[in-house]
Amino acid sequence: MQLVGSRPEVECYVEMFREQYALLLKEAPGITDPASIAYRREDQMFTFEGREEQYVSKILPDKLRLSLEYQLHRTFLSDIRILLATVCRMTV
């Protein structure tokens, strides 16, 4: 595990999005990444019913997009920015 990198996901969701996860799974998972920051309070984004369907159709594709974009353009400085943003969000 590394400090910055895509968060581990449940295997059944990885299987649903195998092509998108192929690049992410080449790296060790991380504790934080842009998707973790953007969806810090994802539990508050769901309506009462159909949580899994909402997650699979809306939230997970966007998390994947954020993680893939970050992975493709990742630098040492971007990792530092993500770590700082994570710390700042934890205090709010």
N, C-alpha and C positions, 0 to 999 in steps of 0.2 A: 504494500500500500504506500502511496505517496501523499504528500500534503494537498497538492492541487492535481486534479484529474477527475474524470467522470465518475459519478457515484455508482456503486454496484446496483444492479436492478434484479428483480425477481426473474428467475429463469423463463417462466412462461411468457413474460413481456419481451425478453430478449429474443425468444423464438418467433414472436409475432413480427419483430422488426430486425430480423437477422442481418439483412443487408446493411442497415444503418449502424448496427452494433459492431459489424466486422472491423471497422477502423478503431472504434473505441476500445474494443477488447484486446487490441495489440499492446496497449499500455496498461500498467498496473492501475487499479482503481484509486480514487483519491478521497480525501475527507471533504473537500469543497471544490466547487467549480461554478461557472456562471449560472448554470441551471439551478444549483442549490441556493444561490443568492436570489435569483428571480422568483423561485417557488418556495421561498422560506416558509411561507404560511399557506401552502397549497391546500391544506385541510379546510381553509376558509373559502376556497374557490368553488367547492362542490355545492350543488343543490341537494336537497334531501334524498331524492331517489336516483338510482342509476349511477352510483359513484364510479364503479369500475368502467362502465361505458364512457363516462365523461373523461376519466383518466386516460383510457386508451385512445379515444378519438381526438382529444384536445390537448391535454396537459403533456402526456408522454411525447407526442410528436414535436411539440415545441421544446421540451427539455432536450430531446435528441438533436434538434437543430442547433440549439445553443451550445451543446457539448461538442458537436462535430465542428462547428464554426471555430470554437475555441481551440480544439485539438489541431486543426489545420493551420492556425495562425499563432500558435503558442510560442512565447518567448520567456526568458527569465523574468523580464520586467512585467509581463502580463501575469505571471504567477504571483509576483509580489503584490500587484494591484488586487488580484483576487483574494489573497490572504488578508490584505488590509480591509477590503470591502467586507469580508466575512466577519472580521473582528468588529468593525463598526456596526454591522447589522445585529451582532449579538448583544450589543449594549443598548439597542433601541427597543 
